[in-house]
Amino acid sequence: MQAKEHKHIACGDVVEGCAWTASALTEEELLKKAVAHAEQAHNVKEVSPELAATVKAAIKTH
């Protein structure tokens, strides 16, 4: 049985110097974690379409 692939993001790929990382089974779950992190750590109140695209582009599958 093959292990299920995980989605992974490193905030440092989007915000220089940030060491936060997260993993999840789905992109949707990972994006929820990323939005919560952005609100708490970077005071992001609203995710623009440009920021969303940058974050989605930084997601890697392992």
ZIMONOR-V803814 format. One record per helix or strand. SS is the DSSP state (~ for helix, > for strand). FROM is the first residue (numbers start at 1). TO is the last residue. Records with the same first field share a line. If there is no record, write none. Layout:
SS=FROM-TO / FROM-TO
This chain:
>=7-10 / 21-24 / 60-61
~=11-13 / 27-42 / 49-58
